[in-house]
């Protein structure tokens, strides 16, 4: 469980990600969609979803580390 301030930091970091990366993370972790569902929604392949998610998580980790 994240504190209120930690949640704010995550939201700030999410807003700094490129749109596609942010979309993939939100669809996966907030709406709990599968890679296949996200791929269908965004019109791209599941492998593109996986690589985009990986890049987004690496970027998000970097942004959160910089914020602390």
Rosetta constraint file for C-alpha pairs under 8 A:
AtomPair CA 2 CA 6 HARMONIC 5.66 0.50
AtomPair CA 2 CA 7 HARMONIC 6.02 0.50
AtomPair CA 3 CA 7 HARMONIC 6.25 0.50
AtomPair CA 4 CA 8 HARMONIC 6.35 0.50
AtomPair CA 5 CA 9 HARMONIC 6.30 0.50
AtomPair CA 6 CA 10 HARMONIC 6.30 0.50
AtomPair CA 7 CA 11 HARMONIC 6.22 0.50
AtomPair CA 8 CA 12 HARMONIC 6.12 0.50
AtomPair CA 9 CA 13 HARMONIC 6.14 0.50
AtomPair CA 9 CA 64 HARMONIC 7.05 0.50
AtomPair CA 9 CA 67 HARMONIC 7.58 0.50
AtomPair CA 10 CA 14 HARMONIC 6.06 0.50
AtomPair CA 10 CA 64 HARMONIC 7.02 0.50
AtomPair CA 11 CA 15 HARMONIC 6.23 0.50
AtomPair CA 12 CA 16 HARMONIC 6.68 0.50
AtomPair CA 13 CA 17 HARMONIC 6.86 0.50
AtomPair CA 13 CA 60 HARMONIC 6.20 0.50
AtomPair CA 13 CA 63 HARMONIC 5.89 0.50
AtomPair CA 13 CA 64 HARMONIC 6.48 0.50
AtomPair CA 14 CA 22 HARMONIC 6.09 0.50
AtomPair CA 14 CA 60 HARMONIC 6.82 0.50
AtomPair CA 15 CA 22 HARMONIC 7.31 0.50
AtomPair CA 17 CA 21 HARMONIC 6.23 0.50
AtomPair CA 17 CA 22 HARMONIC 5.79 0.50
AtomPair CA 17 CA 56 HARMONIC 7.15 0.50
AtomPair CA 17 CA 59 HARMONIC 7.41 0.50
AtomPair CA 17 CA 60 HARMONIC 7.43 0.50
AtomPair CA 18 CA 22 HARMONIC 6.23 0.50
AtomPair CA 19 CA 23 HARMONIC 6.07 0.50
AtomPair CA 20 CA 24 HARMONIC 6.23 0.50
AtomPair CA 20 CA 52 HARMONIC 7.72 0.50
AtomPair CA 21 CA 25 HARMONIC 6.34 0.50
AtomPair CA 21 CA 52 HARMONIC 5.91 0.50
AtomPair CA 21 CA 53 HARMONIC 6.40 0.50
AtomPair CA 21 CA 55 HARMONIC 7.59 0.50
AtomPair CA 21 CA 56 HARMONIC 5.23 0.50
AtomPair CA 22 CA 26 HARMONIC 6.11 0.50
AtomPair CA 22 CA 56 HARMONIC 7.21 0.50
AtomPair CA 23 CA 27 HARMONIC 6.00 0.50
AtomPair CA 24 CA 28 HARMONIC 6.03 0.50
AtomPair CA 24 CA 38 HARMONIC 7.11 0.50
AtomPair CA 24 CA 49 HARMONIC 6.84 0.50
AtomPair CA 24 CA 52 HARMONIC 7.23 0.50
AtomPair CA 24 CA 53 HARMONIC 6.18 0.50
AtomPair CA 25 CA 29 HARMONIC 5.77 0.50
AtomPair CA 25 CA 30 HARMONIC 7.53 0.50
AtomPair CA 25 CA 53 HARMONIC 6.33 0.50
AtomPair CA 25 CA 56 HARMONIC 7.32 0.50
AtomPair CA 26 CA 30 HARMONIC 5.02 0.50
AtomPair CA 26 CA 31 HARMONIC 6.57 0.50
AtomPair CA 27 CA 31 HARMONIC 4.97 0.50
AtomPair CA 27 CA 32 HARMONIC 6.33 0.50
AtomPair CA 27 CA 33 HARMONIC 5.80 0.50
AtomPair CA 27 CA 38 HARMONIC 6.69 0.50
AtomPair CA 28 CA 32 HARMONIC 4.74 0.50
AtomPair CA 28 CA 33 HARMONIC 4.94 0.50
AtomPair CA 28 CA 34 HARMONIC 6.51 0.50
AtomPair CA 28 CA 35 HARMONIC 7.44 0.50
AtomPair CA 28 CA 38 HARMONIC 7.49 0.50
AtomPair CA 29 CA 33 HARMONIC 7.55 0.50
AtomPair CA 33 CA 37 HARMONIC 5.89 0.50
AtomPair CA 33 CA 38 HARMONIC 6.29 0.50
AtomPair CA 34 CA 38 HARMONIC 6.22 0.50
AtomPair CA 35 CA 39 HARMONIC 5.99 0.50
AtomPair CA 35 CA 46 HARMONIC 5.40 0.50
AtomPair CA 35 CA 49 HARMONIC 6.24 0.50
AtomPair CA 35 CA 50 HARMONIC 7.11 0.50
AtomPair CA 36 CA 40 HARMONIC 6.17 0.50
AtomPair CA 36 CA 45 HARMONIC 7.74 0.50
AtomPair CA 36 CA 46 HARMONIC 5.51 0.50
AtomPair CA 37 CA 41 HARMONIC 6.18 0.50
AtomPair CA 38 CA 42 HARMONIC 6.04 0.50
AtomPair CA 38 CA 46 HARMONIC 7.65 0.50
AtomPair CA 38 CA 49 HARMONIC 7.30 0.50
AtomPair CA 39 CA 43 HARMONIC 5.55 0.50
AtomPair CA 39 CA 44 HARMONIC 4.90 0.50
AtomPair CA 39 CA 45 HARMONIC 5.30 0.50
AtomPair CA 39 CA 46 HARMONIC 5.30 0.50
AtomPair CA 39 CA 48 HARMONIC 7.98 0.50
AtomPair CA 39 CA 49 HARMONIC 6.41 0.50
AtomPair CA 40 CA 44 HARMONIC 6.73 0.50
AtomPair CA 40 CA 45 HARMONIC 7.75 0.50
AtomPair CA 44 CA 48 HARMONIC 6.56 0.50
AtomPair CA 44 CA 49 HARMONIC 7.34 0.50
AtomPair CA 45 CA 49 HARMONIC 6.50 0.50
AtomPair CA 46 CA 50 HARMONIC 6.31 0.50
AtomPair CA 47 CA 51 HARMONIC 6.29 0.50
AtomPair CA 48 CA 52 HARMONIC 5.93 0.50
AtomPair CA 49 CA 53 HARMONIC 5.98 0.50
AtomPair CA 50 CA 54 HARMONIC 6.17 0.50
AtomPair CA 51 CA 55 HARMONIC 6.26 0.50
AtomPair CA 52 CA 56 HARMONIC 6.04 0.50
AtomPair CA 53 CA 57 HARMONIC 6.10 0.50
AtomPair CA 54 CA 58 HARMONIC 6.30 0.50
AtomPair CA 55 CA 59 HARMONIC 6.16 0.50
AtomPair CA 56 CA 60 HARMONIC 5.93 0.50
AtomPair CA 57 CA 61 HARMONIC 6.04 0.50
AtomPair CA 58 CA 62 HARMONIC 6.31 0.50
AtomPair CA 59 CA 63 HARMONIC 6.15 0.50
AtomPair CA 60 CA 64 HARMONIC 6.10 0.50
AtomPair CA 61 CA 65 HARMONIC 6.05 0.50
AtomPair CA 62 CA 66 HARMONIC 6.19 0.50
AtomPair CA 63 CA 67 HARMONIC 6.28 0.50
AtomPair CA 64 CA 68 HARMONIC 6.63 0.50
